[in-house]
Amino acid sequence: MKKRQARLEAIYQTAAELICRKGYEATTLGEIGAAVGLTKAGLYHYVKSKDELLYGMVNYAMDRVEEEVVAPARQIEDPKERLRAVTVNYVRLIMRTGGSLTMAIDESNKLQRARARRAQRRRRAFYDFIHQTIESAKEEGYLPGIDASIAALSFFGVILFMAEWYRPGGSLASEEVARQILSLTVDRMLLGDKPKPRKG
Amino acid sequence: MKKRQARLEAIYQTAAELICRKGYEATTLGEIGAAVGLTKAGLYHYVKSKDELLYGMVNYAMDRVEEEVVAPARQIEDPKERLRAVTVNYVRLIMRTGGSLTMAIDESNKLQRARARRAQRRRRAFYDFIHQTIESAKEEGYLPGIDASIAALSFFGVILFMAEWYRPGGSLASEEVARQILSLTVDRMLLGDKPKPRKG
């Protein structure tokens, strides 16, 4: 069972990379199989259709986010510390698995309708978690005059684009990149300007 | 000539929307023609191939950025004011033309090689302009400890994701959205923390 799961994860990872490079429509099951060293019949043992593959891949990517980013952050009451934990764990997850898996979630609108809806609900739950955390920070006086939705979407913009541009082995160590992104998004963009409480 | 240009712009706009919805591979010249009310022969009068269409569209999108975002900002010496002008004009351009045209620039890696290289150079020139402006801000003491590349890419992340999520007619007026994005990206993320000069 563990071996099957490991093989499936290799298939998702490879599929994500091919889909990001060539586009979902232009990628065939045969190519994905070949890239992981499986015949078409061998691949069929794991996934029955391209739609099933995409759905499995999107869920796999979102399982990682749920387990490695959302679950640990739920334990943290303070919204500032929760935003920091989310950012560091999300950035590390993307760095470790590569950006393709994160970018491939975007293709979930190409799933057959019921699956697309379920994937959409999962994405939405993650967004809502960030949005609510930002709302809590606003209640403490952060982000005056800024809509929590625009702040949340701007936060996601930085991280999701990082999934596109980050390559391991660049001039900065990955932990240094993670530290700077934390500083830019959380400490500056979201929490940079708490107004002083009025004297009274 | 003016009429031809207007028709071409309508073709680019429509093609961008179709490509963003369906993917480049899955979009046919016939569909693009039908969507702008042209027969296949009629469309052929304007573009000879899908590659030519994509190349024209990408250049059209980058012409808009050059004219409406980069050219006005070049006149501004102060890097802080230049960053503000770039942001406001870039956000307004995306709001006016819709996000599809901006997102479609991403497809330029699917152009035939020489065209893909030329498009890549134009994108790079825009990135370098922002990067250099951020370097100038760093020379004034902004963004201590932050790499100008990571700052520039984070800035682009916010704006490019806005091209995906922004829909006119939302609960906030477009000028208010632009104001908040300016505040989040420039005033907080990039210019939020100038250290005080040392006393000496």
Interface residues (C-beta under 8 A of the other chain):
Chain A: K22 G23 Y24 E25 A26 K110 G145 I146 D147 I150 A151 L153 S154 F156 G157 V158 I159 L160 F161 M162 W165 L172 V177 Q180 I181 S183 L184 T185 R188 M189 L190 G192 D193
Chain B: K22 G23 Y24 E25 A26 K110 G145 I146 D147 I150 A151 L153 S154 F156 G157 V158 I159 L160 F161 M162 W165 L172 V177 Q180 I181 S183 L184 T185 R188 M189 L190 G192 D193
